[in-house]
Amino acid sequence: MGRVLDIFARLCRRDLLVPYIIPCFGEHLKPQLSMLLKCCDAVENGFSKSFNVVIVDARKNPIITMLEEIRLYMMDRIYNMKLKGQQWGNHIYPEIRDKVNLLKKSQRHYQVLPSGLNQFEVRGAIDAYEVDLERKTCSCRLRQWNGYGCAHSVASISFLIGM
């Protein structure tokens, strides 16, 4: 049940959660769901409060001037975020880089067998998965879900690089 809550915590939108979760999983999930929704509200409220603090002076101006000041603020913020991102040294976000490094450690337990051009069968001790690097799919479906890959796709890429 905890994994289900973790998945839905990523959605973090009341209009997506409430109509679908309660009918699917029943009323016993309602207390945990209400706690999750309170956390989501706090996050959304924090974002809006921090933005409102920044534009409080601009809100006192006429509409055109206010919009221009907000536009300038956003341009400056985007520029500063790009500068900060360029200091990372490569084009992968640090959080994603850490996750990929964990995947690299776990991929060493798999045997990779090529089955076509950019298609592989990745075998573990008790399981086997089909990886298609061209379509960016894996039969475990984790790659399609998280967007950056799974241990099986990392094993396939490592196999290609090592060839």
C-alpha positions, 0 to 999 in steps of 0.5 A, a space after each residue: 500500500 505504501 508503494 501506491 501512495 508513493 506513486 500517487 504522491 507524484 501526481 499530487 493533484 486533488 482532481 486526479 486523486 480523489 475521483 479515481 483512488 477511492 473507487 479503485 482501492 476502497 474507503 480504507 485508503 481514505 485516511 492515508 489519502 487525506 494526509 497525502 492531500 494535505 501535504 500536496 496542498 502545503 507544497 502548492 501553497 508554498 510555491 504560490 506564497 513564494 511567488 506572491 512575496 516576489 511580486 507584491 510590489 508589482 501588484 500595486 502597479 497598473 496591469 501593464 506595468 505589473 505584467 512587465 515587472 513579472 515578465 522581467 522577474 521571470 526572465 531574470 530567474 530563468 537566466 539565473 537558473 540556466 547559469 546555475 545549471 551550467 555550473 554542474 559540468 554536464 547536461 544531466 541534473 544531479 538527482 538524475 545522475 545519482 539515480 543513473 549511478 545506482 542503476 549502473 551498480 545494479 546492472 552488473 548482475 545482468 547478462 545482455 544478449 543482442 537480439 536485433 539492432 538496438 534490441 536486447 534480451 537482458 537476463 538476471 538470475 530468475 528473470 529476463 526482459 526485452 529492451 528496445 533502445 530505439 523505441 526506448 522501451 523495456 518489458 519491465 515498463 519502468 523506463 516508460 514510467 520514470 523517463 530515464 531508464 531502468 537497470 536493464 536499459 543501462 545494462 544494454 547501453 553499457 553492452 553497446 559501449 563496451 562492444 
